[in-house]
Amino acid sequence: MNTVINIKTKKDLKHKAQKTAGDLNCFGSALTMTPKLENLLGKIEYDVQKGKNLSQVIASKKELKNYPVFV
């Protein structure tokens, strides 16, 4: 879902904010995923939808401590 925010402000403040955002590399064009990343995320999304390759829910330190770790 896209959200639009409208703010009324003075022009000089707007230009200062745009310059600051540009200097900080904020609010630029949206980043795009590489095809390799899209493919990987697609596989992960498929697994999540099918309930495959997921770890159990860990709700406490004790459960975490007893969780088997494969290295």
CHARMM internal coordinates of N, CA and C (Angstrom, degrees):
IC EDIT
DIST 1 N 1 CA 1.4382
DIST 1 CA 1 C 1.5298
ANGL 1 N 1 CA 1 C 108.08
DIST 1 C 2 N 1.3076
ANGL 1 CA 1 C 2 N 117.23
DIHE 1 N 1 CA 1 C 2 N 135.22
DIST 2 N 2 CA 1.4552
ANGL 1 C 2 N 2 CA 122.07
DIHE 1 CA 1 C 2 N 2 CA 175.72
DIST 2 CA 2 C 1.5095
ANGL 2 N 2 CA 2 C 109.49
DIHE 1 C 2 N 2 CA 2 C -94.56
DIST 2 C 3 N 1.3056
ANGL 2 CA 2 C 3 N 115.80
DIHE 2 N 2 CA 2 C 3 N 144.27
DIST 3 N 3 CA 1.4483
ANGL 2 C 3 N 3 CA 121.71
DIHE 2 CA 2 C 3 N 3 CA 177.87
DIST 3 CA 3 C 1.5115
ANGL 3 N 3 CA 3 C 108.28
DIHE 2 C 3 N 3 CA 3 C -122.87
DIST 3 C 4 N 1.3143
ANGL 3 CA 3 C 4 N 116.87
DIHE 3 N 3 CA 3 C 4 N 136.49
DIST 4 N 4 CA 1.4502
ANGL 3 C 4 N 4 CA 121.96
DIHE 3 CA 3 C 4 N 4 CA 178.49
DIST 4 CA 4 C 1.5157
ANGL 4 N 4 CA 4 C 108.13
DIHE 3 C 4 N 4 CA 4 C -111.84
DIST 4 C 5 N 1.3381
ANGL 4 CA 4 C 5 N 115.84
DIHE 4 N 4 CA 4 C 5 N 131.86
DIST 5 N 5 CA 1.4562
ANGL 4 C 5 N 5 CA 121.17
DIHE 4 CA 4 C 5 N 5 CA 177.76
DIST 5 CA 5 C 1.5198
ANGL 5 N 5 CA 5 C 107.47
DIHE 4 C 5 N 5 CA 5 C -116.54
DIST 5 C 6 N 1.3067
ANGL 5 CA 5 C 6 N 117.28
DIHE 5 N 5 CA 5 C 6 N 124.42
DIST 6 N 6 CA 1.4581
ANGL 5 C 6 N 6 CA 122.41
DIHE 5 CA 5 C 6 N 6 CA 177.07
DIST 6 CA 6 C 1.5204
ANGL 6 N 6 CA 6 C 108.70
DIHE 5 C 6 N 6 CA 6 C -110.07
DIST 6 C 7 N 1.3352
ANGL 6 CA 6 C 7 N 115.86
DIHE 6 N 6 CA 6 C 7 N 129.58
DIST 7 N 7 CA 1.4613
ANGL 6 C 7 N 7 CA 121.43
DIHE 6 CA 6 C 7 N 7 CA 178.80
DIST 7 CA 7 C 1.5157
ANGL 7 N 7 CA 7 C 107.90
DIHE 6 C 7 N 7 CA 7 C -131.62
DIST 7 C 8 N 1.3040
ANGL 7 CA 7 C 8 N 116.10
DIHE 7 N 7 CA 7 C 8 N 130.85
DIST 8 N 8 CA 1.4589
ANGL 7 C 8 N 8 CA 120.24
DIHE 7 CA 7 C 8 N 8 CA 175.13
DIST 8 CA 8 C 1.5259
ANGL 8 N 8 CA 8 C 108.22
DIHE 7 C 8 N 8 CA 8 C -95.67
DIST 8 C 9 N 1.3524
ANGL 8 CA 8 C 9 N 115.46
DIHE 8 N 8 CA 8 C 9 N 129.10
DIST 9 N 9 CA 1.4567
ANGL 8 C 9 N 9 CA 120.72
DIHE 8 CA 8 C 9 N 9 CA -179.26
DIST 9 CA 9 C 1.5236
ANGL 9 N 9 CA 9 C 109.66
DIHE 8 C 9 N 9 CA 9 C -151.87
DIST 9 C 10 N 1.2927
ANGL 9 CA 9 C 10 N 116.02
DIHE 9 N 9 CA 9 C 10 N 172.13
DIST 10 N 10 CA 1.4666
ANGL 9 C 10 N 10 CA 120.76
DIHE 9 CA 9 C 10 N 10 CA 178.08
DIST 10 CA 10 C 1.5233
ANGL 10 N 10 CA 10 C 108.86
DIHE 9 C 10 N 10 CA 10 C -73.88
DIST 10 C 11 N 1.3485
ANGL 10 CA 10 C 11 N 115.93
DIHE 10 N 10 CA 10 C 11 N 148.27
DIST 11 N 11 CA 1.4673
ANGL 10 C 11 N 11 CA 120.51
DIHE 10 CA 10 C 11 N 11 CA -176.09
DIST 11 CA 11 C 1.5216
ANGL 11 N 11 CA 11 C 112.49
DIHE 10 C 11 N 11 CA 11 C -59.01
DIST 11 C 12 N 1.3335
ANGL 11 CA 11 C 12 N 117.25
DIHE 11 N 11 CA 11 C 12 N -42.04
DIST 12 N 12 CA 1.4648
ANGL 11 C 12 N 12 CA 118.75
DIHE 11 CA 11 C 12 N 12 CA -177.73
DIST 12 CA 12 C 1.5293
ANGL 12 N 12 CA 12 C 111.54
DIHE 11 C 12 N 12 CA 12 C -64.72
DIST 12 C 13 N 1.3277
ANGL 12 CA 12 C 13 N 117.18
DIHE 12 N 12 CA 12 C 13 N -36.84
DIST 13 N 13 CA 1.4558
ANGL 12 C 13 N 13 CA 120.88
DIHE 12 CA 12 C 13 N 13 CA 177.10
DIST 13 CA 13 C 1.5329
ANGL 13 N 13 CA 13 C 110.70
DIHE 12 C 13 N 13 CA 13 C -66.77
DIST 13 C 14 N 1.3312
ANGL 13 CA 13 C 14 N 115.86
DIHE 13 N 13 CA 13 C 14 N -39.57
DIST 14 N 14 CA 1.4585
ANGL 13 C 14 N 14 CA 120.44
DIHE 13 CA 13 C 14 N 14 CA 177.93
DIST 14 CA 14 C 1.5199
ANGL 14 N 14 CA 14 C 110.56
DIHE 13 C 14 N 14 CA 14 C -60.74
DIST 14 C 15 N 1.3342
ANGL 14 CA 14 C 15 N 117.12
DIHE 14 N 14 CA 14 C 15 N -46.21
DIST 15 N 15 CA 1.4578
ANGL 14 C 15 N 15 CA 120.92
DIHE 14 CA 14 C 15 N 15 CA -178.25
DIST 15 CA 15 C 1.5343
ANGL 15 N 15 CA 15 C 111.30
DIHE 14 C 15 N 15 CA 15 C -66.31
DIST 15 C 16 N 1.3358
ANGL 15 CA 15 C 16 N 116.87
DIHE 15 N 15 CA 15 C 16 N -37.25
DIST 16 N 16 CA 1.4684
ANGL 15 C 16 N 16 CA 120.04
DIHE 15 CA 15 C 16 N 16 CA 176.84
DIST 16 CA 16 C 1.5270
ANGL 16 N 16 CA 16 C 110.45
DIHE 15 C 16 N 16 CA 16 C -65.11
DIST 16 C 17 N 1.3292
ANGL 16 CA 16 C 17 N 116.30
DIHE 16 N 16 CA 16 C 17 N -41.63
DIST 17 N 17 CA 1.4672
ANGL 16 C 17 N 17 CA 120.79
DIHE 16 CA 16 C 17 N 17 CA 179.34
DIST 17 CA 17 C 1.5290
ANGL 17 N 17 CA 17 C 110.43
DIHE 16 C 17 N 17 CA 17 C -65.03
DIST 17 C 18 N 1.3301
ANGL 17 CA 17 C 18 N 117.37
DIHE 17 N 17 CA 17 C 18 N -41.79
DIST 18 N 18 CA 1.4603
ANGL 17 C 18 N 18 CA 120.62
DIHE 17 CA 17 C 18 N 18 CA 178.39
DIST 18 CA 18 C 1.5274
ANGL 18 N 18 CA 18 C 111.14
DIHE 17 C 18 N 18 CA 18 C -63.19
DIST 18 C 19 N 1.3311
ANGL 18 CA 18 C 19 N 116.68
DIHE 18 N 18 CA 18 C 19 N -41.30
DIST 19 N 19 CA 1.4613
ANGL 18 C 19 N 19 CA 120.75
DIHE 18 CA 18 C 19 N 19 CA 178.91
DIST 19 CA 19 C 1.5249
ANGL 19 N 19 CA 19 C 109.94
DIHE 18 C 19 N 19 CA 19 C -64.06
DIST 19 C 20 N 1.3345
ANGL 19 CA 19 C 20 N 117.19
DIHE 19 N 19 CA 19 C 20 N -45.71
DIST 20 N 20 CA 1.4607
ANGL 19 C 20 N 20 CA 121.06
DIHE 19 CA 19 C 20 N 20 CA 179.66
DIST 20 CA 20 C 1.5189
ANGL 20 N 20 CA 20 C 110.90
DIHE 19 C 20 N 20 CA 20 C -61.43
DIST 20 C 21 N 1.3310
ANGL 20 CA 20 C 21 N 116.67
DIHE 20 N 20 CA 20 C 21 N -45.34
DIST 21 N 21 CA 1.4687
ANGL 20 C 21 N 21 CA 120.58
DIHE 20 CA 20 C 21 N 21 CA 178.94
DIST 21 CA 21 C 1.5227
ANGL 21 N 21 CA 21 C 110.32
DIHE 20 C 21 N 21 CA 21 C -61.62
DIST 21 C 22 N 1.3195
ANGL 21 CA 21 C 22 N 117.11
DIHE 21 N 21 CA 21 C 22 N -40.31
DIST 22 N 22 CA 1.4607
ANGL 21 C 22 N 22 CA 120.81
DIHE 21 CA 21 C 22 N 22 CA 178.00
DIST 22 CA 22 C 1.5173
ANGL 22 N 22 CA 22 C 111.60
DIHE 21 C 22 N 22 CA 22 C -65.33
DIST 22 C 23 N 1.3453
ANGL 22 CA 22 C 23 N 116.82
DIHE 22 N 22 CA 22 C 23 N -41.46
DIST 23 N 23 CA 1.4643
ANGL 22 C 23 N 23 CA 120.78
DIHE 22 CA 22 C 23 N 23 CA 178.17
DIST 23 CA 23 C 1.5269
ANGL 23 N 23 CA 23 C 111.58
DIHE 22 C 23 N 23 CA 23 C -62.87
DIST 23 C 24 N 1.3222
ANGL 23 CA 23 C 24 N 116.63
DIHE 23 N 23 CA 23 C 24 N -33.37
DIST 24 N 24 CA 1.4661
ANGL 23 C 24 N 24 CA 121.76
DIHE 23 CA 23 C 24 N 24 CA -178.95
DIST 24 CA 24 C 1.5265
ANGL 24 N 24 CA 24 C 112.42
DIHE 23 C 24 N 24 CA 24 C -90.51
DIST 24 C 25 N 1.3295
ANGL 24 CA 24 C 25 N 116.49
DIHE 24 N 24 CA 24 C 25 N 0.57
DIST 25 N 25 CA 1.4675
ANGL 24 C 25 N 25 CA 122.04
DIHE 24 CA 24 C 25 N 25 CA -175.57
DIST 25 CA 25 C 1.5250
ANGL 25 N 25 CA 25 C 112.05
DIHE 24 C 25 N 25 CA 25 C 59.45
DIST 25 C 26 N 1.3058
ANGL 25 CA 25 C 26 N 116.79
DIHE 25 N 25 CA 25 C 26 N 35.07
DIST 26 N 26 CA 1.4811
ANGL 25 C 26 N 26 CA 121.20
DIHE 25 CA 25 C 26 N 26 CA 177.10
DIST 26 CA 26 C 1.5052
ANGL 26 N 26 CA 26 C 109.80
DIHE 25 C 26 N 26 CA 26 C -97.42
DIST 26 C 27 N 1.2938
ANGL 26 CA 26 C 27 N 115.95
DIHE 26 N 26 CA 26 C 27 N 155.37
DIST 27 N 27 CA 1.4561
ANGL 26 C 27 N 27 CA 123.05
DIHE 26 CA 26 C 27 N 27 CA 171.20
DIST 27 CA 27 C 1.5214
ANGL 27 N 27 CA 27 C 112.61
DIHE 26 C 27 N 27 CA 27 C 57.76
DIST 27 C 28 N 1.3078
ANGL 27 CA 27 C 28 N 116.03
DIHE 27 N 27 CA 27 C 28 N 32.41
DIST 28 N 28 CA 1.4549
ANGL 27 C 28 N 28 CA 119.91
DIHE 27 CA 27 C 28 N 28 CA 177.12
DIST 28 CA 28 C 1.5117
ANGL 28 N 28 CA 28 C 109.51
DIHE 27 C 28 N 28 CA 28 C -82.89
DIST 28 C 29 N 1.2964
ANGL 28 CA 28 C 29 N 114.94
DIHE 28 N 28 CA 28 C 29 N -162.83
DIST 29 N 29 CA 1.4574
ANGL 28 C 29 N 29 CA 118.97
DIHE 28 CA 28 C 29 N 29 CA 178.31
DIST 29 CA 29 C 1.5267
ANGL 29 N 29 CA 29 C 109.28
DIHE 28 C 29 N 29 CA 29 C -68.10
DIST 29 C 30 N 1.2860
ANGL 29 CA 29 C 30 N 115.36
DIHE 29 N 29 CA 29 C 30 N 151.61
DIST 30 N 30 CA 1.4639
ANGL 29 C 30 N 30 CA 120.70
DIHE 29 CA 29 C 30 N 30 CA -178.42
DIST 30 CA 30 C 1.5206
ANGL 30 N 30 CA 30 C 110.14
DIHE 29 C 30 N 30 CA 30 C -65.26
DIST 30 C 31 N 1.3126
ANGL 30 CA 30 C 31 N 115.80
DIHE 30 N 30 CA 30 C 31 N 140.59
DIST 31 N 31 CA 1.4501
ANGL 30 C 31 N 31 CA 120.51
DIHE 30 CA 30 C 31 N 31 CA 177.55
DIST 31 CA 31 C 1.5203
ANGL 31 N 31 CA 31 C 109.42
DIHE 30 C 31 N 31 CA 31 C -76.17
DIST 31 C 32 N 1.3035
ANGL 31 CA 31 C 32 N 115.91
DIHE 31 N 31 CA 31 C 32 N 148.88
DIST 32 N 32 CA 1.4581
ANGL 31 C 32 N 32 CA 120.02
DIHE 31 CA 31 C 32 N 32 CA 177.77
DIST 32 CA 32 C 1.5238
ANGL 32 N 32 CA 32 C 108.88
DIHE 31 C 32 N 32 CA 32 C -115.22
DIST 32 C 33 N 1.3123
ANGL 32 CA 32 C 33 N 115.10
DIHE 32 N 32 CA 32 C 33 N 147.54
DIST 33 N 33 CA 1.4549
ANGL 32 C 33 N 33 CA 120.30
DIHE 32 CA 32 C 33 N 33 CA 178.86
DIST 33 CA 33 C 1.5129
ANGL 33 N 33 CA 33 C 110.29
DIHE 32 C 33 N 33 CA 33 C -81.29
DIST 33 C 34 N 1.3121
ANGL 33 CA 33 C 34 N 114.33
DIHE 33 N 33 CA 33 C 34 N 148.54
DIST 34 N 34 CA 1.4576
ANGL 33 C 34 N 34 CA 119.28
DIHE 33 CA 33 C 34 N 34 CA 174.03
DIST 34 CA 34 C 1.5256
ANGL 34 N 34 CA 34 C 107.82
DIHE 33 C 34 N 34 CA 34 C -74.81
DIST 34 C 35 N 1.3119
ANGL 34 CA 34 C 35 N 117.90
DIHE 34 N 34 CA 34 C 35 N 155.06
DIST 35 N 35 CA 1.4697
ANGL 34 C 35 N 35 CA 119.85
DIHE 34 CA 34 C 35 N 35 CA 177.16
DIST 35 CA 35 C 1.5311
ANGL 35 N 35 CA 35 C 112.09
DIHE 34 C 35 N 35 CA 35 C -56.68
DIST 35 C 36 N 1.3413
ANGL 35 CA 35 C 36 N 116.37
DIHE 35 N 35 CA 35 C 36 N -35.76
DIST 36 N 36 CA 1.4658
ANGL 35 C 36 N 36 CA 119.98
DIHE 35 CA 35 C 36 N 36 CA 179.22
DIST 36 CA 36 C 1.5350
ANGL 36 N 36 CA 36 C 110.65
DIHE 35 C 36 N 36 CA 36 C -62.45
DIST 36 C 37 N 1.3393
ANGL 36 CA 36 C 37 N 117.17
DIHE 36 N 36 CA 36 C 37 N -44.91
DIST 37 N 37 CA 1.4580
ANGL 36 C 37 N 37 CA 121.08
DIHE 36 CA 36 C 37 N 37 CA 179.41
DIST 37 CA 37 C 1.5210
ANGL 37 N 37 CA 37 C 111.02
DIHE 36 C 37 N 37 CA 37 C -67.12
DIST 37 C 38 N 1.3300
ANGL 37 CA 37 C 38 N 117.52
DIHE 37 N 37 CA 37 C 38 N -40.87
DIST 38 N 38 CA 1.4724
ANGL 37 C 38 N 38 CA 120.69
DIHE 37 CA 37 C 38 N 38 CA 177.30
DIST 38 CA 38 C 1.5203
ANGL 38 N 38 CA 38 C 110.93
DIHE 37 C 38 N 38 CA 38 C -59.13
DIST 38 C 39 N 1.3339
ANGL 38 CA 38 C 39 N 116.95
DIHE 38 N 38 CA 38 C 39 N -41.96
DIST 39 N 39 CA 1.4562
ANGL 38 C 39 N 39 CA 121.75
DIHE 38 CA 38 C 39 N 39 CA 179.55
DIST 39 CA 39 C 1.5312
ANGL 39 N 39 CA 39 C 110.42
DIHE 38 C 39 N 39 CA 39 C -63.72
DIST 39 C 40 N 1.3203
ANGL 39 CA 39 C 40 N 116.86
DIHE 39 N 39 CA 39 C 40 N -44.85
DIST 40 N 40 CA 1.4615
ANGL 39 C 40 N 40 CA 121.39
DIHE 39 CA 39 C 40 N 40 CA 179.76
DIST 40 CA 40 C 1.5273
ANGL 40 N 40 CA 40 C 110.76
DIHE 39 C 40 N 40 CA 40 C -62.79
DIST 40 C 41 N 1.3189
ANGL 40 CA 40 C 41 N 116.87
DIHE 40 N 40 CA 40 C 41 N -46.86
DIST 41 N 41 CA 1.4651
ANGL 40 C 41 N 41 CA 120.33
DIHE 40 CA 40 C 41 N 41 CA -179.82
DIST 41 CA 41 C 1.5239
ANGL 41 N 41 CA 41 C 111.61
DIHE 40 C 41 N 41 CA 41 C -65.70
DIST 41 C 42 N 1.3280
ANGL 41 CA 41 C 42 N 116.62
DIHE 41 N 41 CA 41 C 42 N -32.93
DIST 42 N 42 CA 1.4616
ANGL 41 C 42 N 42 CA 120.08
DIHE 41 CA 41 C 42 N 42 CA 176.79
DIST 42 CA 42 C 1.5152
ANGL 42 N 42 CA 42 C 111.30
DIHE 41 C 42 N 42 CA 42 C -62.58
DIST 42 C 43 N 1.3391
ANGL 42 CA 42 C 43 N 116.31
DIHE 42 N 42 CA 42 C 43 N -41.54
DIST 43 N 43 CA 1.4636
ANGL 42 C 43 N 43 CA 120.81
DIHE 42 CA 42 C 43 N 43 CA 177.84
DIST 43 CA 43 C 1.5244
ANGL 43 N 43 CA 43 C 111.05
DIHE 42 C 43 N 43 CA 43 C -65.17
DIST 43 C 44 N 1.3207
ANGL 43 CA 43 C 44 N 116.19
DIHE 43 N 43 CA 43 C 44 N -41.07
DIST 44 N 44 CA 1.4619
ANGL 43 C 44 N 44 CA 120.53
DIHE 43 CA 43 C 44 N 44 CA 179.44
DIST 44 CA 44 C 1.5278
ANGL 44 N 44 CA 44 C 110.01
DIHE 43 C 44 N 44 CA 44 C -65.37
DIST 44 C 45 N 1.3283
ANGL 44 CA 44 C 45 N 116.77
DIHE 44 N 44 CA 44 C 45 N -44.63
DIST 45 N 45 CA 1.4632
ANGL 44 C 45 N 45 CA 120.93
DIHE 44 CA 44 C 45 N 45 CA 179.40
DIST 45 CA 45 C 1.5303
ANGL 45 N 45 CA 45 C 110.71
DIHE 44 C 45 N 45 CA 45 C -60.13
DIST 45 C 46 N 1.3287
ANGL 45 CA 45 C 46 N 116.87
DIHE 45 N 45 CA 45 C 46 N -40.56
DIST 46 N 46 CA 1.4607
ANGL 45 C 46 N 46 CA 121.44
DIHE 45 CA 45 C 46 N 46 CA 178.29
DIST 46 CA 46 C 1.5306
ANGL 46 N 46 CA 46 C 109.93
DIHE 45 C 46 N 46 CA 46 C -61.11
DIST 46 C 47 N 1.3409
ANGL 46 CA 46 C 47 N 116.53
DIHE 46 N 46 CA 46 C 47 N -46.37
DIST 47 N 47 CA 1.4584
ANGL 46 C 47 N 47 CA 120.42
DIHE 46 CA 46 C 47 N 47 CA 178.64
DIST 47 CA 47 C 1.5267
ANGL 47 N 47 CA 47 C 111.69
DIHE 46 C 47 N 47 CA 47 C -60.66
DIST 47 C 48 N 1.3174
ANGL 47 CA 47 C 48 N 117.31
DIHE 47 N 47 CA 47 C 48 N -42.27
DIST 48 N 48 CA 1.4690
ANGL 47 C 48 N 48 CA 121.09
DIHE 47 CA 47 C 48 N 48 CA -179.97
DIST 48 CA 48 C 1.5236
ANGL 48 N 48 CA 48 C 110.00
DIHE 47 C 48 N 48 CA 48 C -63.04
DIST 48 C 49 N 1.3224
ANGL 48 CA 48 C 49 N 116.88
DIHE 48 N 48 CA 48 C 49 N -44.21
DIST 49 N 49 CA 1.4674
ANGL 48 C 49 N 49 CA 120.36
DIHE 48 CA 48 C 49 N 49 CA 179.67
DIST 49 CA 49 C 1.5228
ANGL 49 N 49 CA 49 C 111.73
DIHE 48 C 49 N 49 CA 49 C -62.65
DIST 49 C 50 N 1.3341
ANGL 49 CA 49 C 50 N 117.11
DIHE 49 N 49 CA 49 C 50 N -34.61
DIST 50 N 50 CA 1.4659
ANGL 49 C 50 N 50 CA 121.83
DIHE 49 CA 49 C 50 N 50 CA -178.79
DIST 50 CA 50 C 1.5279
ANGL 50 N 50 CA 50 C 112.20
DIHE 49 C 50 N 50 CA 50 C -89.39
DIST 50 C 51 N 1.3522
ANGL 50 CA 50 C 51 N 117.43
DIHE 50 N 50 CA 50 C 51 N -4.71
DIST 51 N 51 CA 1.4564
ANGL 50 C 51 N 51 CA 120.89
DIHE 50 CA 50 C 51 N 51 CA -179.05
DIST 51 CA 51 C 1.5192
ANGL 51 N 51 CA 51 C 112.91
DIHE 50 C 51 N 51 CA 51 C 70.74
DIST 51 C 52 N 1.3140
ANGL 51 CA 51 C 52 N 117.15
DIHE 51 N 51 CA 51 C 52 N 27.81
DIST 52 N 52 CA 1.4620
ANGL 51 C 52 N 52 CA 122.38
DIHE 51 CA 51 C 52 N 52 CA -178.42
DIST 52 CA 52 C 1.5243
ANGL 52 N 52 CA 52 C 110.60
DIHE 51 C 52 N 52 CA 52 C -103.31
DIST 52 C 53 N 1.3398
ANGL 52 CA 52 C 53 N 115.42
DIHE 52 N 52 CA 52 C 53 N 151.76
DIST 53 N 53 CA 1.4651
ANGL 52 C 53 N 53 CA 122.50
DIHE 52 CA 52 C 53 N 53 CA 173.28
DIST 53 CA 53 C 1.5304
ANGL 53 N 53 CA 53 C 113.26
DIHE 52 C 53 N 53 CA 53 C 56.06
DIST 53 C 54 N 1.3195
ANGL 53 CA 53 C 54 N 116.10
DIHE 53 N 53 CA 53 C 54 N 38.39
DIST 54 N 54 CA 1.4563
ANGL 53 C 54 N 54 CA 121.13
DIHE 53 CA 53 C 54 N 54 CA 179.30
DIST 54 CA 54 C 1.5190
ANGL 54 N 54 CA 54 C 109.65
DIHE 53 C 54 N 54 CA 54 C -114.11
DIST 54 C 55 N 1.3244
ANGL 54 CA 54 C 55 N 116.98
DIHE 54 N 54 CA 54 C 55 N 143.67
DIST 55 N 55 CA 1.4568
ANGL 54 C 55 N 55 CA 119.88
DIHE 54 CA 54 C 55 N 55 CA 175.99
DIST 55 CA 55 C 1.5278
ANGL 55 N 55 CA 55 C 108.91
DIHE 54 C 55 N 55 CA 55 C -84.23
DIST 55 C 56 N 1.3149
ANGL 55 CA 55 C 56 N 115.30
DIHE 55 N 55 CA 55 C 56 N 162.50
DIST 56 N 56 CA 1.4597
ANGL 55 C 56 N 56 CA 120.03
DIHE 55 CA 55 C 56 N 56 CA 178.73
DIST 56 CA 56 C 1.5250
ANGL 56 N 56 CA 56 C 110.01
DIHE 55 C 56 N 56 CA 56 C -72.21
DIST 56 C 57 N 1.3061
ANGL 56 CA 56 C 57 N 116.55
DIHE 56 N 56 CA 56 C 57 N 164.05
DIST 57 N 57 CA 1.4584
ANGL 56 C 57 N 57 CA 121.58
DIHE 56 CA 56 C 57 N 57 CA 176.70
DIST 57 CA 57 C 1.5219
ANGL 57 N 57 CA 57 C 108.06
DIHE 56 C 57 N 57 CA 57 C -75.91
DIST 57 C 58 N 1.3207
ANGL 57 CA 57 C 58 N 116.06
DIHE 57 N 57 CA 57 C 58 N 132.33
DIST 58 N 58 CA 1.4583
ANGL 57 C 58 N 58 CA 121.30
DIHE 57 CA 57 C 58 N 58 CA 178.04
DIST 58 CA 58 C 1.5186
ANGL 58 N 58 CA 58 C 107.10
DIHE 57 C 58 N 58 CA 58 C -113.71
DIST 58 C 59 N 1.3555
ANGL 58 CA 58 C 59 N 116.02
DIHE 58 N 58 CA 58 C 59 N 115.87
DIST 59 N 59 CA 1.4583
ANGL 58 C 59 N 59 CA 120.28
DIHE 58 CA 58 C 59 N 59 CA -172.04
DIST 59 CA 59 C 1.5299
ANGL 59 N 59 CA 59 C 114.03
DIHE 58 C 59 N 59 CA 59 C -109.14
DIST 59 C 60 N 1.3281
ANGL 59 CA 59 C 60 N 117.70
DIHE 59 N 59 CA 59 C 60 N -3.70
DIST 60 N 60 CA 1.4652
ANGL 59 C 60 N 60 CA 118.63
DIHE 59 CA 59 C 60 N 60 CA -178.65
DIST 60 CA 60 C 1.5220
ANGL 60 N 60 CA 60 C 110.18
DIHE 59 C 60 N 60 CA 60 C -148.76
DIST 60 C 61 N 1.3296
ANGL 60 CA 60 C 61 N 115.20
DIHE 60 N 60 CA 60 C 61 N 165.09
DIST 61 N 61 CA 1.4638
ANGL 60 C 61 N 61 CA 119.77
DIHE 60 CA 60 C 61 N 61 CA 177.56
DIST 61 CA 61 C 1.5259
ANGL 61 N 61 CA 61 C 110.56
DIHE 60 C 61 N 61 CA 61 C -63.31
DIST 61 C 62 N 1.3307
ANGL 61 CA 61 C 62 N 115.83
DIHE 61 N 61 CA 61 C 62 N -36.79
DIST 62 N 62 CA 1.4610
ANGL 61 C 62 N 62 CA 120.46
DIHE 61 CA 61 C 62 N 62 CA -179.34
DIST 62 CA 62 C 1.5426
ANGL 62 N 62 CA 62 C 110.19
DIHE 61 C 62 N 62 CA 62 C -62.64
DIST 62 C 63 N 1.3358
ANGL 62 CA 62 C 63 N 116.26
DIHE 62 N 62 CA 62 C 63 N -45.10
DIST 63 N 63 CA 1.4669
ANGL 62 C 63 N 63 CA 119.62
DIHE 62 CA 62 C 63 N 63 CA 178.28
DIST 63 CA 63 C 1.5231
ANGL 63 N 63 CA 63 C 110.67
DIHE 62 C 63 N 63 CA 63 C -62.83
DIST 63 C 64 N 1.3194
ANGL 63 CA 63 C 64 N 116.68
DIHE 63 N 63 CA 63 C 64 N -39.55
DIST 64 N 64 CA 1.4558
ANGL 63 C 64 N 64 CA 120.45
DIHE 63 CA 63 C 64 N 64 CA 179.30
DIST 64 CA 64 C 1.5291
ANGL 64 N 64 CA 64 C 110.92
DIHE 63 C 64 N 64 CA 64 C -64.29
DIST 64 C 65 N 1.3259
ANGL 64 CA 64 C 65 N 114.82
DIHE 64 N 64 CA 64 C 65 N -42.14
DIST 65 N 65 CA 1.4564
ANGL 64 C 65 N 65 CA 120.21
DIHE 64 CA 64 C 65 N 65 CA 179.67
DIST 65 CA 65 C 1.5219
ANGL 65 N 65 CA 65 C 111.46
DIHE 64 C 65 N 65 CA 65 C -61.41
DIST 65 C 66 N 1.3334
ANGL 65 CA 65 C 66 N 117.18
DIHE 65 N 65 CA 65 C 66 N -36.11
DIST 66 N 66 CA 1.4609
ANGL 65 C 66 N 66 CA 121.90
DIHE 65 CA 65 C 66 N 66 CA -178.59
DIST 66 CA 66 C 1.5206
ANGL 66 N 66 CA 66 C 113.76
DIHE 65 C 66 N 66 CA 66 C -89.26
DIST 66 C 67 N 1.3280
ANGL 66 CA 66 C 67 N 117.34
DIHE 66 N 66 CA 66 C 67 N -1.49
DIST 67 N 67 CA 1.4604
ANGL 66 C 67 N 67 CA 120.84
DIHE 66 CA 66 C 67 N 67 CA -178.02
DIST 67 CA 67 C 1.5238
ANGL 67 N 67 CA 67 C 109.67
DIHE 66 C 67 N 67 CA 67 C -71.34
DIST 67 C 68 N 1.3354
ANGL 67 CA 67 C 68 N 117.55
DIHE 67 N 67 CA 67 C 68 N 127.64
DIST 68 N 68 CA 1.4613
ANGL 67 C 68 N 68 CA 119.23
DIHE 67 CA 67 C 68 N 68 CA -179.74
DIST 68 CA 68 C 1.5330
ANGL 68 N 68 CA 68 C 111.19
DIHE 67 C 68 N 68 CA 68 C -70.14
DIST 68 C 69 N 1.3083
ANGL 68 CA 68 C 69 N 114.97
DIHE 68 N 68 CA 68 C 69 N 133.18
DIST 69 N 69 CA 1.4627
ANGL 68 C 69 N 69 CA 120.29
DIHE 68 CA 68 C 69 N 69 CA 179.38
DIST 69 CA 69 C 1.5182
ANGL 69 N 69 CA 69 C 107.74
DIHE 68 C 69 N 69 CA 69 C -116.68
DIST 69 C 70 N 1.3096
ANGL 69 CA 69 C 70 N 115.99
DIHE 69 N 69 CA 69 C 70 N 127.69
DIST 70 N 70 CA 1.4564
ANGL 69 C 70 N 70 CA 121.08
DIHE 69 CA 69 C 70 N 70 CA 179.23
DIST 70 CA 70 C 1.5121
ANGL 70 N 70 CA 70 C 108.27
DIHE 69 C 70 N 70 CA 70 C -105.21
DIST 70 C 71 N 1.3059
ANGL 70 CA 70 C 71 N 116.39
DIHE 70 N 70 CA 70 C 71 N 121.86
DIST 71 N 71 CA 1.4637
ANGL 70 C 71 N 71 CA 120.33
DIHE 70 CA 70 C 71 N 71 CA -177.93
DIST 71 CA 71 C 1.4995
ANGL 71 N 71 CA 71 C 110.09
DIHE 70 C 71 N 71 CA 71 C -111.45
END
COOR INIT
IC SEED 1 N 1 CA 1 C
IC BUILD
